[in-house]
Amino acid sequence: MTRIALFGGSFNPPHMAHQLACLCTLELSGCDEVWMVPTFQHPFQKSLAPFEDRFEMCRRAAQHLVGVQVSRVEAEIGGESRTLNTVKHLHRHHPGHQFTIVVGADLVDERKTWFGYDELAQMVNFFVVGRAGLGPMPQLPAISSTDIRARIGRGEDVSRLVPESVLEYIREKGLYR
């Protein structure tokens, strides 16, 4: 049975801490692969760059990370992205896989409010990755996509926060200006 860690998020844009979370998950979760799962449509109407742009940025962020790939599953499903629906879809299409959900330490308590959490908790394991100042697990740097978008909008340098290939794409497409 292949063990897959699902790392979902807006990835608006993906950044260095996302890459580190993938590597931490590969090393510590017992999973064979990490699938980055960009949100198709945020369930709380959060404004996002187009899915195809976020997918491509994730692909670029993951391209040199062995064992990490990017999934289009939420675009295949369409509509509002809900973790339970994504996991059910993946179980149907990948019956030989065991799924683990990667969740940031800042969302551990919040996950119990997720759509269909009780059912979801019966279907998957959870792997918690640290956020700066939260919990005893290895800490990821305090990098925020919200902050990165604001910095780009102000014309500031974000080259130490975003993978070079992602930054090139942002510049090519004129995202977050």
C-alpha positions in Angstrom: 0.0 0.0 0.0 1.4 3.4 -1.0 1.2 6.0 1.8 0.4 9.5 0.5 0.5 12.7 2.5 -1.9 15.3 1.1 -0.7 18.8 1.6 -3.5 21.1 0.7 -3.6 24.8 0.6 -4.3 27.9 -1.4 -0.6 28.1 -2.4 -1.2 31.8 -3.3 1.8 31.7 -3.9 3.8 28.6 -2.7 6.9 29.6 -0.8 10.0 28.2 1.0 8.1 27.1 4.1 5.7 25.1 1.9 8.8 23.3 0.4 10.2 22.7 3.8 6.8 21.3 5.0 6.9 18.9 2.1 10.5 17.7 3.0 9.7 17.5 6.8 6.6 15.4 5.9 8.6 13.1 3.7 11.2 12.6 6.4 9.0 12.3 9.5 5.5 11.1 8.6 6.3 7.6 7.3 4.6 8.5 4.0 6.1 7.5 0.6 5.1 10.6 -1.3 3.7 14.1 -0.7 1.0 15.4 -3.0 0.6 19.2 -3.0 -3.1 19.9 -3.5 -3.9 23.4 -4.6 -7.4 24.6 -3.6 -9.6 24.9 -6.6 -12.2 27.3 -5.1 -11.8 28.5 -1.5 -14.8 27.5 0.6 -14.9 31.0 2.3 -14.7 33.0 -1.0 -11.1 34.0 -0.3 -9.7 35.7 -3.4 -7.1 33.6 -5.2 -5.0 33.8 -8.3 -6.4 31.5 -11.0 -6.1 27.8 -10.3 -3.9 27.2 -13.3 -1.4 29.8 -12.2 -1.3 28.4 -8.6 -0.9 24.8 -10.0 2.0 25.9 -12.2 3.7 27.7 -9.3 3.3 24.5 -7.1 4.7 22.4 -10.0 7.7 24.7 -10.1 8.2 24.7 -6.3 8.0 20.9 -6.3 10.1 20.1 -9.4 13.3 19.5 -7.5 11.8 17.8 -4.5 12.1 14.0 -4.9 8.9 12.4 -3.7 6.7 15.5 -4.1 4.2 16.0 -6.8 1.3 18.3 -7.5 -2.3 17.0 -7.8 -5.1 18.5 -9.9 -7.7 16.6 -7.9 -9.6 19.6 -6.7 -9.9 21.0 -10.2 -11.1 17.6 -11.3 -13.8 17.7 -8.6 -14.6 21.4 -9.2 -16.6 23.8 -7.0 -15.7 24.6 -3.4 -12.7 22.6 -2.1 -13.6 20.5 0.9 -11.0 18.1 2.3 -13.6 15.3 2.9 -14.7 15.4 -0.8 -11.1 15.4 -2.0 -10.3 12.3 0.2 -13.4 10.5 -0.9 -12.6 11.2 -4.6 -9.0 10.0 -4.1 -10.1 6.8 -2.3 -12.3 5.9 -5.3 -9.6 6.6 -7.8 -6.6 5.2 -5.8 -8.0 2.3 -3.7 -4.4 1.0 -3.0 -3.3 4.2 -1.3 -3.5 5.2 2.3 -3.9 9.0 2.8 -2.6 11.3 5.5 -3.6 14.9 5.8 -0.8 17.4 6.5 -2.0 20.1 8.8 -0.2 23.1 10.2 0.1 23.3 14.0 -1.9 26.5 13.8 -4.9 24.6 12.4 -4.9 21.5 14.7 -7.8 22.7 16.8 -9.7 24.2 13.9 -9.8 21.0 11.9 -12.6 19.7 14.2 -14.8 22.4 12.6 -14.0 21.3 9.1 -16.9 20.0 6.9 -17.5 16.3 7.7 -14.5 16.2 10.1 -15.8 13.1 12.0 -16.1 11.1 8.8 -12.8 12.4 7.5 -11.0 11.4 10.8 -12.1 7.8 10.2 -10.6 7.8 6.7 -7.2 9.4 7.2 -4.4 10.0 9.6 -3.1 13.6 10.3 0.5 14.7 10.3 1.2 18.0 12.0 3.9 20.4 10.8 5.1 23.2 13.0 4.6 26.8 12.5 6.9 29.3 14.1 6.2 29.4 17.9 3.6 26.6 17.8 4.1 23.1 19.3 7.1 20.9 19.9 7.6 19.6 16.4 10.3 21.0 14.1 9.5 24.6 13.3 9.0 26.0 9.9 10.0 29.6 9.2 7.3 32.2 9.6 6.6 32.9 6.0 3.2 33.9 4.8 1.7 34.0 1.4 -0.4 37.0 2.4 2.8 38.8 3.4 4.5 37.8 0.1 1.5 39.1 -2.0 1.6 42.4 -0.1 5.4 42.7 -0.6 5.1 42.0 -4.3 2.3 44.5 -4.5 4.6 47.1 -3.0 7.4 46.2 -5.3 9.6 44.7 -2.5 12.1 41.9 -3.0 10.7 38.4 -2.0 13.6 36.4 -3.5 14.5 34.9 -0.1 10.9 33.8 0.5 9.8 32.3 -2.8 11.6 29.7 -4.9 13.3 31.3 -7.9 11.2 29.4 -10.5 8.0 30.5 -8.7 9.2 34.1 -8.6 10.0 34.0 -12.3 6.5 32.8 -13.0 4.9 35.5 -10.9 6.9 38.1 -12.8 6.1 36.6 -16.2 2.3 36.6 -15.4 2.3 39.9 -13.5 0.6 38.2 -10.5 -0.1 40.0 -7.2 0.6 43.5 -8.6 
